[in-house]
Amino acid sequence: MADVEQPVSTGTVAEAAPDVAGVGEPETRAVTGAPPRRAPIGTWPMWVLGMVVMVDQMDQNIVRGVIPQLQTQFRIDDFGIGILLSAFVLVNGLVTVPAGYLADRWNRKQTIGHTVIGWSAVTALTAAAQGFGQLLGLRALLGFGQAVTEPSANSLLSDYYPTERRGRAFSLQQVLGFVGIGLGIAAGGAIGKQLGWRWAFVVPGIPGVLIALACYGLREPRRGAGDRAHLGIDDDLDDEPERTRIFEHGLRRFLVDLVVGLRQDFRTILSIPTMRYALVGVGALLFTVSGIGAWLAVFHERFSGLSQEAATGAVGALLIAGGIPGILLGGRLADRYATRVRGARVVLPAYCIGVGNSFFVVSYLPLPAWLSLALQYVGILAVTMAIPALRAGLADAVPAQLRGAGFGAFNLVSIVFGAALAPILVGGLASVWNLRVAFLVVSPPVYVGAWVLFSARNHLDADAAKIFEAVARALQQEQERAPG
């Protein structure tokens, strides 16, 4: 596993160049003698990888649309629903870290395609659950989906597109994720009411096969291709061969290499100051976002006087109508101000998160339904603007051949502190008091997360510059070794 440290020492490109805000940028361009160019690829990979997120979020959020039917069918209270909403977390948490490690070594497009087919089958099987234990087990098994696809998809996006286009690339991917959340809640509510909760799990599983086929049709770029494209070097887009074949040297050797490699990778990742701040900040943010998001439709059923179908439809519409423009605008701002504002890709999210959370807090107070929904729309618009910049900033701070592990760590924090604890805690608080009190209790951590992210501005540009300069040194060494 000696090659694990190689990306850091050789500077095999992390994406940080454009965020450097001028630090090291003129020197690097002088070394390469070439201006930045756009990667020789269109928007199709953005759409395909975005649809992967979309169908995953649909499958995860169907439960939110059929909560009343599940409570009636299995005789469970709010706390039981909270456990069900968090069921995938254990599998996700166990899988995501090694999946990130392997994303830096396996063929990523094939990994994603296989996983999409697998989780679509699991979603359809949920309809056959006869008891709460079976339902819980199948929802838990679904956790492997996001755990595997998240690191591979984000690593691929970073290699398809140069750093000056990454904000927009991640924005399109995440827009489709929000479409999936909205569709999952709305479709679950509509299908569950008309045909029953079992059909609500069967119908959304169908698109997975088509999306998997689209993934297989993608090309596998070399790791670091997006960074080299920023420097004016166009890589051959033919598929990169797998760097590691599973169990090639036996299961025991595979497990030993996995443990050793993970230790080395995470030592490197946690040595990056930006990553330490980002992981803390995102953990605090997602704790609240996950907890409230899981119960928002039920909140409007209980306090806004809306029916189940109206509440799920309204929340789904809010997520789509507020999330789509918010993420798209956030992606453009992330790219536009990357070199104009110090630490822009953590500063902009910090402001957006703080403002958006404030609108949400007010919306939980006893207000007319239309006003509460309007405030939440503005809150969703503001908070979602932070998403593309956060992902682009993470890619900027982590070397190319460790991005899978980096996004795996990001996903682990998101799961453990967000989806794992928050829905259960909110459900428990709601059982003791009510959902309004529960929402107000879990909102303050968002401000903590925003402050921590803002503090990362002092490190992001420096971390990005180190990687960018390493890329320049590697390119200069290649030129010196070239004949003539």
C-alpha positions as CSV (number, residue, x, y, z in Angstrom):
1,M,0.0,0.0,0.0
2,A,2.9,2.3,-0.4
3,D,1.2,4.0,-3.3
4,V,-1.5,5.4,-1.0
5,E,0.8,8.3,0.0
6,Q,1.8,8.9,-3.6
7,P,-0.9,11.3,-4.6
8,V,0.2,13.7,-1.9
9,S,3.9,13.6,-2.6
10,T,3.5,13.7,-6.4
11,G,0.7,16.3,-6.3
12,T,-1.5,14.3,-8.6
13,V,-3.9,17.2,-8.7
14,A,-6.6,18.2,-6.4
15,E,-9.0,20.7,-7.7
16,A,-8.1,23.6,-5.7
17,A,-6.5,25.8,-8.3
18,P,-9.3,28.3,-8.9
19,D,-10.0,28.8,-5.3
20,V,-6.5,29.8,-4.6
21,A,-7.5,33.4,-5.1
22,G,-4.2,34.1,-6.9
23,V,-2.0,32.2,-4.6
24,G,0.4,30.1,-6.7
25,E,-1.8,30.5,-9.8
26,P,0.5,32.8,-11.9
27,E,3.5,30.6,-11.1
28,T,1.7,27.4,-12.1
29,R,0.6,28.9,-15.4
30,A,4.0,30.1,-16.1
31,V,5.4,26.6,-15.6
32,T,2.9,24.9,-17.8
33,G,2.8,27.7,-20.4
34,A,-0.8,27.1,-21.1
35,P,-4.0,29.0,-20.1
36,P,-6.9,27.1,-18.4
37,R,-9.1,25.3,-20.8
38,R,-12.5,23.7,-20.5
39,A,-12.5,19.9,-20.1
40,P,-13.2,18.2,-23.4
41,I,-16.6,16.9,-22.3
42,G,-20.1,18.1,-22.2
43,T,-22.8,18.1,-19.6
44,W,-24.0,14.4,-20.0
45,P,-21.9,13.1,-17.1
46,M,-23.4,15.8,-14.8
47,W,-26.9,14.6,-15.8
48,V,-26.2,10.9,-15.4
49,L,-24.5,11.2,-12.0
50,G,-27.2,13.6,-11.0
51,M,-29.9,11.1,-11.8
52,V,-28.0,8.6,-9.6
53,V,-28.5,10.9,-6.7
54,M,-32.1,11.6,-7.8
55,V,-33.2,8.0,-7.8
56,D,-31.4,7.3,-4.5
57,Q,-33.1,10.2,-2.8
58,M,-36.5,9.1,-4.2
59,D,-36.0,5.7,-2.7
60,Q,-34.9,7.0,0.7
61,N,-37.7,9.6,1.0
62,I,-40.7,7.4,0.0
63,V,-41.2,6.6,3.7
64,R,-41.8,10.2,4.5
65,G,-44.8,10.2,2.2
66,V,-46.5,7.2,3.7
67,I,-45.9,7.7,7.5
68,P,-49.6,7.5,8.4
69,Q,-50.1,4.3,6.5
70,L,-47.0,2.7,8.1
71,Q,-48.1,3.7,11.6
72,T,-51.5,2.1,11.0
73,Q,-50.1,-1.0,9.4
74,F,-47.4,-1.8,11.9
75,R,-48.8,0.0,14.9
76,I,-45.8,2.2,15.6
77,D,-45.5,5.7,17.1
78,D,-43.4,8.7,16.1
79,F,-40.3,7.2,17.8
80,G,-40.7,4.1,15.7
81,I,-40.9,6.1,12.5
82,G,-37.8,8.0,13.6
83,I,-36.0,4.6,13.8
84,L,-37.3,3.6,10.4
85,L,-36.1,6.8,8.8
86,S,-32.7,6.2,10.3
87,A,-32.6,2.5,9.5
88,F,-30.2,2.8,6.6
89,V,-27.7,4.7,8.7
90,L,-25.9,1.7,10.2
91,V,-25.2,0.1,6.9
92,N,-24.3,3.4,5.3
93,G,-21.9,4.3,8.1
94,L,-20.2,0.9,7.9
95,V,-19.8,0.9,4.2
96,T,-19.1,4.5,3.2
97,V,-15.5,4.7,4.5
98,P,-14.2,1.6,2.8
99,A,-16.3,2.5,-0.3
100,G,-14.5,5.9,-0.4
101,Y,-11.1,4.1,-0.2
102,L,-12.0,1.7,-3.0
103,A,-13.4,4.5,-5.1
104,D,-9.8,5.7,-5.4
105,R,-8.8,2.3,-6.8
106,W,-11.8,0.7,-8.6
107,N,-13.6,1.5,-11.9
108,R,-16.1,4.0,-10.6
109,K,-18.7,4.0,-13.3
110,Q,-19.2,0.2,-13.0
111,T,-19.3,0.4,-9.2
112,I,-22.1,3.0,-9.5
113,G,-24.1,1.0,-12.1
114,H,-24.0,-2.2,-10.1
115,T,-25.0,-0.4,-6.9
116,V,-28.0,1.4,-8.6
117,I,-29.4,-1.9,-9.8
118,G,-29.0,-3.4,-6.3
119,W,-30.7,-0.7,-4.3
120,S,-33.6,-0.5,-6.9
121,A,-34.2,-4.2,-6.2
122,V,-34.1,-3.7,-2.5
123,T,-36.6,-0.8,-2.7
124,A,-39.1,-3.0,-4.7
125,L,-38.7,-5.8,-2.1
126,T,-39.8,-3.4,0.6
127,A,-43.3,-3.8,-0.6
128,A,-43.3,-7.4,0.4
129,A,-42.5,-6.7,4.1
130,Q,-45.0,-8.5,6.4
131,G,-43.8,-7.2,9.7
132,F,-42.0,-4.1,11.1
133,G,-38.8,-6.1,11.6
134,Q,-38.7,-7.0,7.9
135,L,-39.5,-3.5,6.9
136,L,-36.7,-2.2,9.1
137,G,-34.2,-4.7,7.8
138,L,-34.9,-3.8,4.1
139,R,-34.7,-0.1,4.7
140,A,-31.4,-0.7,6.6
141,L,-30.0,-2.6,3.6
142,L,-30.8,0.3,1.4
143,G,-28.0,2.2,3.2
144,F,-25.3,0.6,1.0
145,G,-26.5,2.6,-2.0
146,Q,-25.5,6.2,-1.1
147,A,-22.5,4.9,0.8
148,V,-21.1,3.4,-2.4
149,T,-22.2,5.8,-5.0
150,E,-21.5,9.1,-3.2
151,P,-17.6,8.9,-3.1
152,S,-17.4,7.4,-6.6
153,A,-19.8,9.9,-8.2
154,N,-18.1,12.9,-6.6
155,S,-14.7,11.7,-7.5
156,L,-15.8,11.2,-11.1
157,L,-17.3,14.7,-11.3
158,S,-14.1,16.2,-10.1
159,D,-12.2,14.4,-12.8
160,Y,-14.6,15.2,-15.6
161,Y,-14.5,19.0,-15.0
162,P,-11.8,21.5,-14.3
163,T,-12.0,23.4,-11.1
164,E,-13.5,26.6,-12.6
165,R,-16.6,24.5,-13.6
166,R,-16.9,22.3,-10.6
167,G,-19.4,24.5,-8.7
168,R,-21.9,24.2,-11.6
169,A,-21.2,20.5,-12.0
170,F,-22.0,19.8,-8.4
171,S,-25.0,22.1,-8.6
172,L,-26.7,20.1,-11.3
173,Q,-26.0,16.9,-9.5
174,Q,-27.4,18.2,-6.3
175,V,-30.4,19.8,-8.0
176,L,-31.5,16.4,-9.2
177,G,-31.0,15.1,-5.7
178,F,-33.5,17.7,-4.4
179,V,-35.8,16.7,-7.2
180,G,-35.5,13.1,-6.0
181,I,-36.3,14.2,-2.4
182,G,-39.4,16.1,-3.5
183,L,-40.5,13.3,-5.9
184,G,-40.0,10.7,-3.2
185,I,-42.2,12.5,-0.6
186,A,-44.8,13.6,-3.1
187,A,-45.0,10.3,-5.0
188,G,-45.0,8.3,-1.8
189,G,-47.9,10.4,-0.4
190,A,-49.9,10.3,-3.7
191,I,-49.4,6.6,-4.5
192,G,-49.7,5.5,-0.9
193,K,-53.1,7.2,-0.7
194,Q,-54.4,6.0,-4.0
195,L,-52.9,2.5,-4.2
196,G,-51.5,1.7,-0.8
197,W,-48.1,2.0,0.8
198,R,-46.8,-1.2,-0.9
199,W,-47.1,0.2,-4.4
200,A,-45.4,3.4,-3.2
201,F,-42.2,1.3,-2.9
202,V,-42.6,-0.7,-6.2
203,V,-43.2,2.1,-8.7
204,P,-40.0,4.3,-8.0
205,G,-37.8,1.3,-8.3
206,I,-38.3,1.0,-12.0
207,P,-36.1,3.9,-13.3
208,G,-33.0,2.5,-11.6
209,V,-32.2,0.1,-14.3
210,L,-32.2,2.8,-17.0
211,I,-30.0,5.0,-14.9
212,A,-27.6,2.1,-14.3
213,L,-27.3,1.5,-18.1
214,A,-26.5,5.2,-18.6
215,C,-23.7,4.9,-15.9
216,Y,-22.2,1.9,-17.8
217,G,-22.0,4.0,-20.9
218,L,-19.9,6.7,-19.3
219,R,-16.1,6.9,-19.8
220,E,-13.7,6.6,-16.9
221,P,-11.3,9.6,-16.9
222,R,-7.9,9.4,-15.4
223,R,-7.8,10.6,-11.8
224,G,-6.8,14.2,-11.7
225,A,-8.0,14.8,-15.3
226,G,-10.0,17.8,-14.3
227,D,-7.1,19.5,-12.5
228,R,-4.8,18.9,-15.6
229,A,-7.6,20.3,-17.8
230,H,-7.5,23.5,-15.7
231,L,-3.8,23.7,-16.5
232,G,-4.5,23.3,-20.3
233,I,-3.7,19.6,-20.5
234,D,-6.3,17.5,-22.2
235,D,-6.2,13.9,-21.1
236,D,-7.3,10.9,-23.1
237,L,-10.8,10.1,-22.0
238,D,-10.5,6.4,-22.7
239,D,-11.4,4.3,-19.7
240,E,-8.8,4.2,-17.0
241,P,-8.1,0.5,-16.0
242,E,-8.9,-0.5,-12.5
243,R,-6.0,0.0,-10.2
244,T,-7.2,-2.7,-7.8
245,R,-9.1,-5.9,-8.6
246,I,-11.2,-7.2,-5.7
247,F,-9.7,-10.2,-4.0
248,E,-6.9,-10.5,-6.6
249,H,-4.6,-11.7,-3.9
250,G,-7.2,-13.3,-1.7
251,L,-9.6,-12.1,0.9
252,R,-7.1,-11.8,3.8
253,R,-4.7,-9.7,1.8
254,F,-7.6,-7.5,0.6
255,L,-8.7,-6.8,4.2
256,V,-5.2,-6.1,5.4
257,D,-4.6,-3.7,2.5
258,L,-7.9,-2.1,3.2
259,V,-7.2,-1.4,6.9
260,V,-3.7,-0.1,6.2
261,G,-4.8,2.0,3.3
262,L,-7.6,3.5,5.2
263,R,-5.4,4.5,8.1
264,Q,-2.9,6.2,5.7
265,D,-5.6,7.9,3.7
266,F,-7.4,9.3,6.7
267,R,-4.2,10.4,8.3
268,T,-3.5,12.5,5.2
269,I,-7.1,13.8,4.9
270,L,-7.3,14.9,8.6
271,S,-4.0,16.6,8.3
272,I,-5.7,19.1,5.9
273,P,-7.1,22.0,8.1
274,T,-10.0,22.8,5.7
275,M,-11.2,19.2,6.0
276,R,-11.2,19.3,9.8
277,Y,-13.3,22.5,9.9
278,A,-15.6,21.3,7.1
279,L,-16.4,18.0,8.7
280,V,-17.3,19.7,12.0
281,G,-19.4,22.4,10.3
282,V,-21.2,20.0,8.0
283,G,-22.0,17.6,10.9
284,A,-23.6,20.4,12.9
285,L,-25.6,21.6,9.9
286,L,-26.9,18.2,8.8
287,F,-27.9,17.2,12.3
288,T,-30.6,19.8,12.1
289,V,-31.4,19.6,8.4
290,S,-31.9,15.8,8.6
291,G,-34.0,15.9,11.7
292,I,-36.3,18.6,10.5
293,G,-36.5,17.4,6.9
294,A,-37.7,14.0,8.1
295,W,-40.7,15.4,9.9
296,L,-41.6,18.6,8.0
297,A,-44.6,17.1,6.2
298,V,-46.0,15.7,9.5
299,F,-45.4,19.2,11.1
300,H,-47.8,20.7,8.6
301,E,-50.3,18.0,9.0
302,R,-50.4,18.6,12.8
303,F,-50.0,22.4,13.0
304,S,-51.0,23.9,9.6
305,G,-54.3,22.0,9.2
306,L,-53.2,20.3,5.9
307,S,-54.2,16.8,4.9
308,Q,-51.6,14.1,4.4
309,E,-51.6,14.5,0.7
310,A,-51.6,18.3,0.8
311,A,-48.8,18.3,3.4
312,T,-46.5,15.9,1.5
313,G,-47.3,17.7,-1.8
314,A,-46.5,21.1,-0.3
315,V,-43.2,20.0,1.2
316,G,-42.2,18.2,-2.0
317,A,-43.1,21.4,-4.0
318,L,-41.1,23.5,-1.6
319,L,-38.0,21.3,-2.0
320,I,-38.2,21.4,-5.8
321,A,-39.2,25.1,-6.2
322,G,-36.7,26.3,-3.6
323,G,-34.0,23.7,-3.9
324,I,-33.5,23.9,-7.7
325,P,-33.0,27.6,-8.1
326,G,-31.0,27.7,-4.8
327,I,-28.6,25.0,-5.9
328,L,-28.2,26.4,-9.4
329,L,-27.5,29.9,-8.1
330,G,-25.2,28.6,-5.5
331,G,-23.1,26.7,-8.1
332,R,-22.7,29.9,-10.2
333,L,-21.7,31.9,-7.2
334,A,-19.3,29.2,-6.1
335,D,-17.4,29.5,-9.4
336,R,-17.8,33.3,-9.9
337,Y,-16.4,34.3,-6.5
338,A,-13.9,31.4,-6.0
339,T,-11.0,33.7,-6.8
340,R,-12.6,37.0,-5.7
341,V,-13.4,36.3,-2.1
342,R,-11.0,34.7,0.4
343,G,-12.2,31.2,1.2
344,A,-15.3,31.8,-0.9
345,R,-16.4,28.2,-1.0
346,V,-16.7,28.0,2.8
347,V,-17.7,31.7,3.4
348,L,-20.7,31.7,1.0
349,P,-22.1,28.5,2.5
350,A,-21.7,29.9,6.1
351,Y,-23.7,33.0,5.3
352,C,-26.4,31.1,3.3
353,I,-26.8,28.5,6.1
354,G,-27.2,31.2,8.8
355,V,-29.7,33.2,6.9
356,G,-31.7,30.2,5.8
357,N,-31.9,28.7,9.3
358,S,-33.2,32.0,10.7
359,F,-36.2,31.9,8.3
360,F,-36.9,28.3,9.3
361,V,-36.9,29.1,13.0
362,V,-39.5,31.8,12.5
363,S,-41.6,29.5,10.4
364,Y,-42.0,27.0,13.4
365,L,-43.9,29.6,15.4
366,P,-47.7,29.6,15.4
367,L,-48.4,31.2,12.1
368,P,-50.9,30.9,9.2
369,A,-50.1,27.9,7.0
370,W,-49.3,30.1,4.0
371,L,-46.9,32.3,5.9
372,S,-45.1,29.3,7.5
373,L,-44.7,27.7,4.0
374,A,-43.5,31.0,2.5
375,L,-40.8,31.4,5.2
376,Q,-39.7,27.8,4.7
377,Y,-39.4,28.4,0.9
378,V,-37.0,31.3,1.5
379,G,-35.1,29.1,4.0
380,I,-34.7,26.3,1.5
381,L,-33.6,28.7,-1.2
382,A,-30.9,30.1,1.1
383,V,-29.7,26.8,2.6
384,T,-29.4,25.0,-0.7
385,M,-27.2,27.7,-2.2
386,A,-24.5,26.4,0.1
387,I,-24.4,22.9,-1.2
388,P,-22.4,23.2,-4.5
389,A,-19.8,25.4,-2.9
390,L,-19.3,23.0,0.0
391,R,-18.7,20.1,-2.3
392,A,-16.5,22.1,-4.7
393,G,-14.5,23.3,-1.7
394,L,-13.9,19.8,-0.4
395,A,-12.7,18.8,-3.8
396,D,-10.4,21.8,-3.9
397,A,-8.8,20.8,-0.6
398,V,-8.2,17.1,-1.2
399,P,-5.7,15.6,-3.7
400,A,-7.3,13.9,-6.7
401,Q,-6.3,10.4,-5.8
402,L,-7.7,10.7,-2.3
403,R,-11.0,12.3,-3.2
404,G,-13.0,9.1,-2.9
405,A,-11.8,8.7,0.7
406,G,-12.4,12.4,1.3
407,F,-16.0,12.2,0.2
408,G,-16.4,9.0,2.1
409,A,-15.4,10.8,5.3
410,F,-17.7,13.7,4.4
411,N,-20.6,11.2,3.9
412,L,-19.8,9.4,7.2
413,V,-20.0,12.6,9.2
414,S,-23.2,13.5,7.3
415,I,-24.8,10.2,8.2
416,V,-23.7,9.8,11.8
417,F,-24.4,13.3,12.9
418,G,-27.3,13.9,10.5
419,A,-29.4,11.0,9.4
420,A,-28.5,8.7,12.3
421,L,-29.2,10.8,15.4
422,A,-31.5,13.6,14.2
423,P,-34.7,11.9,13.1
424,I,-34.7,9.7,16.2
425,L,-34.0,12.6,18.5
426,V,-36.7,14.8,16.9
427,G,-39.2,11.9,17.1
428,G,-38.3,11.3,20.7
429,L,-38.7,15.0,21.6
430,A,-42.0,15.1,19.7
431,S,-43.3,12.2,21.8
432,V,-42.4,14.1,25.0
433,W,-43.6,17.6,23.8
434,N,-44.6,18.2,20.2
435,L,-42.9,18.7,16.8
436,R,-42.8,22.5,17.1
437,V,-40.8,22.3,20.4
438,A,-38.6,19.6,18.9
439,F,-37.8,21.7,15.8
440,L,-36.9,24.7,17.9
441,V,-34.7,22.7,20.2
442,V,-32.6,21.2,17.4
443,S,-32.2,24.4,15.4
444,P,-29.3,26.1,17.3
445,P,-26.6,23.6,16.1
446,V,-27.0,25.1,12.6
447,Y,-25.5,28.4,13.7
448,V,-22.6,26.5,15.2
449,G,-22.0,24.8,11.9
450,A,-22.1,28.0,10.0
451,W,-19.6,29.6,12.3
452,V,-17.2,26.7,12.0
453,L,-17.4,26.8,8.2
454,F,-16.8,30.5,8.2
455,S,-13.7,29.9,10.3
456,A,-12.3,27.6,7.6
457,R,-11.8,30.6,5.3
458,N,-8.4,31.1,6.9
459,H,-7.2,27.7,5.6
460,L,-9.0,26.8,2.3
461,D,-6.9,28.9,0.0
462,A,-3.6,27.8,1.6
463,D,-4.6,24.1,1.3
464,A,-5.7,24.6,-2.3
465,A,-2.4,26.4,-3.1
466,K,-0.3,23.5,-1.8
467,I,-2.0,21.1,-4.1
468,F,-1.9,23.4,-7.0
469,E,1.8,24.0,-6.6
470,A,2.4,20.2,-6.3
471,V,0.6,19.8,-9.7
472,A,2.9,22.4,-11.2
473,R,6.0,20.7,-9.8
474,A,4.9,17.3,-11.2
475,L,4.3,18.9,-14.6
476,Q,7.6,20.6,-14.6
477,Q,9.4,17.3,-13.7
478,E,7.6,15.6,-16.6
479,Q,8.8,18.3,-18.9
480,E,12.4,18.0,-17.7
481,R,12.3,14.2,-18.2
482,A,10.9,14.5,-21.7
483,P,13.5,13.9,-24.5
484,G,14.8,17.0,-26.2
